[in-house]
């Protein structure tokens, strides 16, 4: 089982379990860790640019709270923590399993660090 830690510097940490919805993207993403970015907010979604460029695998136009996804147009890593739906199709790679409440306190400009757990 692959897990990642999502740290919002100065605000807390969350854990996410990677899953099988987009295995090629998930694996490329996991192998690229650690990485970090600067948060941007769009409704109840936190996202930031990532240094991974892959084609869509099994994109979906919708998400549920807790989904973590790769968005090709960015390319970006996205964390959905409420009812906001993606601007366009995303490739879900896992789900937040602990600490989702920290994303409600994220502000644009916060530093986010992703690492293997």
C-alpha atoms as an extended CHARMM CRD file, in Angstrom:
* protein
*
       117  EXT
         1         1  UNK       CA              0.0000000000        0.0000000000        0.0000000000  PROA      1               0.0000000000
         2         2  UNK       CA              1.3900000000        3.3830000000       -1.0120000000  PROA      2               0.0000000000
         3         3  UNK       CA              0.7810000000        6.3160000000        1.3210000000  PROA      3               0.0000000000
         4         4  UNK       CA              1.7910000000        9.9490000000        1.0620000000  PROA      4               0.0000000000
         5         5  UNK       CA              2.0240000000       12.6840000000        3.6510000000  PROA      5               0.0000000000
         6         6  UNK       CA              0.6580000000       16.0980000000        2.7210000000  PROA      6               0.0000000000
         7         7  UNK       CA              2.0990000000       18.8420000000        4.9270000000  PROA      7               0.0000000000
         8         8  UNK       CA              0.6810000000       22.3300000000        4.8830000000  PROA      8               0.0000000000
         9         9  UNK       CA              3.6950000000       24.0770000000        6.4000000000  PROA      9               0.0000000000
        10        10  UNK       CA              2.7630000000       25.7200000000        9.6980000000  PROA      10              0.0000000000
        11        11  UNK       CA             -0.7760000000       24.3090000000        9.6810000000  PROA      11              0.0000000000
        12        12  UNK       CA             -0.5450000000       20.5340000000        9.9230000000  PROA      12              0.0000000000
        13        13  UNK       CA             -0.3010000000       17.2370000000        8.0720000000  PROA      13              0.0000000000
        14        14  UNK       CA             -2.6710000000       14.8330000000        6.3680000000  PROA      14              0.0000000000
        15        15  UNK       CA             -2.2300000000       11.2920000000        5.0790000000  PROA      15              0.0000000000
        16        16  UNK       CA             -3.5030000000        9.9200000000        1.7880000000  PROA      16              0.0000000000
        17        17  UNK       CA             -3.6950000000        6.3650000000        0.4800000000  PROA      17              0.0000000000
        18        18  UNK       CA             -2.9180000000        5.9580000000       -3.2100000000  PROA      18              0.0000000000
        19        19  UNK       CA             -5.3140000000        3.7260000000       -5.1750000000  PROA      19              0.0000000000
        20        20  UNK       CA             -5.7980000000        1.9720000000       -8.5150000000  PROA      20              0.0000000000
        21        21  UNK       CA             -7.9750000000        4.4320000000      -10.4480000000  PROA      21              0.0000000000
        22        22  UNK       CA             -5.0240000000        5.7460000000      -12.5140000000  PROA      22              0.0000000000
        23        23  UNK       CA             -2.1070000000        3.3810000000      -11.8220000000  PROA      23              0.0000000000
        24        24  UNK       CA              0.4130000000        4.7820000000      -14.3340000000  PROA      24              0.0000000000
        25        25  UNK       CA             -0.0290000000        8.3560000000      -13.1400000000  PROA      25              0.0000000000
        26        26  UNK       CA             -0.1090000000        7.2420000000       -9.4930000000  PROA      26              0.0000000000
        27        27  UNK       CA              3.1900000000        5.3990000000       -9.8790000000  PROA      27              0.0000000000
        28        28  UNK       CA              4.9240000000        8.2540000000      -11.7440000000  PROA      28              0.0000000000
        29        29  UNK       CA              3.7130000000       10.6550000000       -9.0840000000  PROA      29              0.0000000000
        30        30  UNK       CA              4.8820000000        8.4300000000       -6.2080000000  PROA      30              0.0000000000
        31        31  UNK       CA              8.3240000000        7.9620000000       -7.7970000000  PROA      31              0.0000000000
        32        32  UNK       CA              8.7100000000       11.7540000000       -8.1610000000  PROA      32              0.0000000000
        33        33  UNK       CA              8.2540000000       12.3810000000       -4.4100000000  PROA      33              0.0000000000
        34        34  UNK       CA              9.2270000000       14.3830000000       -2.4470000000  PROA      34              0.0000000000
        35        35  UNK       CA              7.9240000000       17.5730000000       -4.0410000000  PROA      35              0.0000000000
        36        36  UNK       CA              6.4390000000       20.8370000000       -2.9080000000  PROA      36              0.0000000000
        37        37  UNK       CA              4.4230000000       23.7120000000       -4.2230000000  PROA      37              0.0000000000
        38        38  UNK       CA              2.5800000000       26.8890000000       -3.3860000000  PROA      38              0.0000000000
        39        39  UNK       CA             -1.1440000000       26.4850000000       -2.7380000000  PROA      39              0.0000000000
        40        40  UNK       CA             -3.8380000000       28.0060000000       -4.8920000000  PROA      40              0.0000000000
        41        41  UNK       CA             -7.5090000000       27.7460000000       -3.9290000000  PROA      41              0.0000000000
        42        42  UNK       CA            -10.5010000000       27.2000000000       -6.1720000000  PROA      42              0.0000000000
        43        43  UNK       CA            -13.6400000000       26.7690000000       -4.0850000000  PROA      43              0.0000000000
        44        44  UNK       CA            -13.0710000000       23.7710000000       -1.8260000000  PROA      44              0.0000000000
        45        45  UNK       CA            -10.0400000000       22.5960000000       -3.7690000000  PROA      45              0.0000000000
        46        46  UNK       CA             -6.3480000000       23.1810000000       -3.0710000000  PROA      46              0.0000000000
        47        47  UNK       CA             -3.9540000000       22.7350000000       -5.9780000000  PROA      47              0.0000000000
        48        48  UNK       CA             -0.4100000000       23.5170000000       -7.0570000000  PROA      48              0.0000000000
        49        49  UNK       CA              1.7930000000       22.9080000000      -10.0790000000  PROA      49              0.0000000000
        50        50  UNK       CA              3.8930000000       19.7410000000      -10.2960000000  PROA      50              0.0000000000
        51        51  UNK       CA              6.8950000000       18.7550000000      -12.4470000000  PROA      51              0.0000000000
        52        52  UNK       CA              5.1100000000       15.7580000000      -13.9830000000  PROA      52              0.0000000000
        53        53  UNK       CA              3.7310000000       15.7810000000      -17.5250000000  PROA      53              0.0000000000
        54        54  UNK       CA              1.6400000000       12.7210000000      -18.4460000000  PROA      54              0.0000000000
        55        55  UNK       CA             -1.3370000000       12.1030000000      -20.6980000000  PROA      55              0.0000000000
        56        56  UNK       CA             -4.7280000000       11.4960000000      -19.1100000000  PROA      56              0.0000000000
        57        57  UNK       CA             -5.2140000000        7.8680000000      -18.1090000000  PROA      57              0.0000000000
        58        58  UNK       CA             -8.7880000000        7.4090000000      -16.8070000000  PROA      58              0.0000000000
        59        59  UNK       CA             -9.9730000000       11.0000000000      -16.3590000000  PROA      59              0.0000000000
        60        60  UNK       CA            -13.1800000000       11.7720000000      -14.5050000000  PROA      60              0.0000000000
        61        61  UNK       CA            -15.3000000000       14.9450000000      -14.6210000000  PROA      61              0.0000000000
        62        62  UNK       CA            -16.2660000000       14.5910000000      -10.9390000000  PROA      62              0.0000000000
        63        63  UNK       CA            -14.7150000000       14.0000000000       -7.5230000000  PROA      63              0.0000000000
        64        64  UNK       CA            -15.7520000000       13.4920000000       -3.9210000000  PROA      64              0.0000000000
        65        65  UNK       CA            -14.3190000000       15.1680000000       -0.8370000000  PROA      65              0.0000000000
        66        66  UNK       CA            -10.9770000000       13.6020000000       -0.0010000000  PROA      66              0.0000000000
        67        67  UNK       CA             -9.9360000000       12.7780000000       -3.5640000000  PROA      67              0.0000000000
        68        68  UNK       CA             -6.3790000000       13.6610000000       -4.5660000000  PROA      68              0.0000000000
        69        69  UNK       CA             -5.8750000000       14.0230000000       -8.2990000000  PROA      69              0.0000000000
        70        70  UNK       CA             -3.5450000000       14.8860000000      -11.1470000000  PROA      70              0.0000000000
        71        71  UNK       CA             -4.8530000000       17.5870000000      -13.4900000000  PROA      71              0.0000000000
        72        72  UNK       CA             -3.1370000000       17.5730000000      -16.8790000000  PROA      72              0.0000000000
        73        73  UNK       CA             -3.7060000000       21.1790000000      -18.0230000000  PROA      73              0.0000000000
        74        74  UNK       CA             -1.6900000000       22.4810000000      -15.0390000000  PROA      74              0.0000000000
        75        75  UNK       CA             -0.1170000000       20.0710000000      -14.6620000000  PROA      75              0.0000000000
        76        76  UNK       CA             -1.1950000000       20.1420000000      -11.0320000000  PROA      76              0.0000000000
        77        77  UNK       CA             -1.7840000000       18.1140000000       -7.8780000000  PROA      77              0.0000000000
        78        78  UNK       CA             -5.2960000000       18.7100000000       -6.5390000000  PROA      78              0.0000000000
        79        79  UNK       CA             -6.8820000000       18.0430000000       -3.1650000000  PROA      79              0.0000000000
        80        80  UNK       CA            -10.6850000000       18.1760000000       -3.0830000000  PROA      80              0.0000000000
        81        81  UNK       CA            -11.9870000000       18.7790000000        0.4450000000  PROA      81              0.0000000000
        82        82  UNK       CA            -15.6180000000       19.7910000000       -0.1090000000  PROA      82              0.0000000000
        83        83  UNK       CA            -18.3270000000       19.9910000000       -2.7380000000  PROA      83              0.0000000000
        84        84  UNK       CA            -16.2880000000       21.8060000000       -5.4220000000  PROA      84              0.0000000000
        85        85  UNK       CA            -16.0000000000       19.8410000000       -8.6670000000  PROA      85              0.0000000000
        86        86  UNK       CA            -13.0280000000       19.9770000000      -11.0490000000  PROA      86              0.0000000000
        87        87  UNK       CA            -12.8030000000       22.7220000000      -13.6590000000  PROA      87              0.0000000000
        88        88  UNK       CA            -12.1380000000       19.9220000000      -16.1660000000  PROA      88              0.0000000000
        89        89  UNK       CA            -11.4860000000       16.1840000000      -15.9650000000  PROA      89              0.0000000000
        90        90  UNK       CA             -8.9400000000       14.9680000000      -13.4050000000  PROA      90              0.0000000000
        91        91  UNK       CA             -7.0890000000       11.6940000000      -12.8540000000  PROA      91              0.0000000000
        92        92  UNK       CA             -7.7980000000       10.5300000000       -9.2990000000  PROA      92              0.0000000000
        93        93  UNK       CA             -4.8130000000        8.8300000000       -7.6710000000  PROA      93              0.0000000000
        94        94  UNK       CA             -5.9040000000        8.4280000000       -4.0430000000  PROA      94              0.0000000000
        95        95  UNK       CA             -7.8810000000        9.5960000000       -1.0560000000  PROA      95              0.0000000000
        96        96  UNK       CA             -7.1200000000       11.5530000000        2.1050000000  PROA      96              0.0000000000
        97        97  UNK       CA             -7.5260000000        9.1470000000        5.0320000000  PROA      97              0.0000000000
        98        98  UNK       CA             -6.4590000000       11.3750000000        7.9530000000  PROA      98              0.0000000000
        99        99  UNK       CA             -6.2780000000       15.1050000000        8.6020000000  PROA      99              0.0000000000
       100       100  UNK       CA             -8.6460000000       16.4000000000        5.9450000000  PROA      100             0.0000000000
       101       101  UNK       CA             -9.7490000000       19.2260000000        8.2500000000  PROA      101             0.0000000000
       102       102  UNK       CA             -6.4380000000       21.0710000000        7.7050000000  PROA      102             0.0000000000
       103       103  UNK       CA             -7.3780000000       21.9230000000        4.1200000000  PROA      103             0.0000000000
       104       104  UNK       CA            -10.1410000000       24.2540000000        5.3380000000  PROA      104             0.0000000000
       105       105  UNK       CA             -7.4020000000       26.4650000000        6.8240000000  PROA      105             0.0000000000
       106       106  UNK       CA             -5.2030000000       26.5900000000        3.7010000000  PROA      106             0.0000000000
       107       107  UNK       CA             -4.6590000000       30.0230000000        2.1690000000  PROA      107             0.0000000000
       108       108  UNK       CA             -3.3180000000       30.8150000000       -1.2880000000  PROA      108             0.0000000000
       109       109  UNK       CA              0.4390000000       31.1100000000       -0.9490000000  PROA      109             0.0000000000
       110       110  UNK       CA              0.8170000000       28.4160000000        1.7460000000  PROA      110             0.0000000000
       111       111  UNK       CA              3.6720000000       25.9940000000        1.1140000000  PROA      111             0.0000000000
       112       112  UNK       CA              2.6670000000       22.3360000000        0.7200000000  PROA      112             0.0000000000
       113       113  UNK       CA              5.1890000000       19.4970000000        0.9500000000  PROA      113             0.0000000000
       114       114  UNK       CA              4.4070000000       15.9950000000       -0.3180000000  PROA      114             0.0000000000
       115       115  UNK       CA              6.4630000000       12.9940000000        0.7490000000  PROA      115             0.0000000000
       116       116  UNK       CA              6.3170000000        9.2150000000        0.8480000000  PROA      116             0.0000000000
       117       117  UNK       CA              5.0320000000        7.7290000000        4.0440000000  PROA      117             0.0000000000
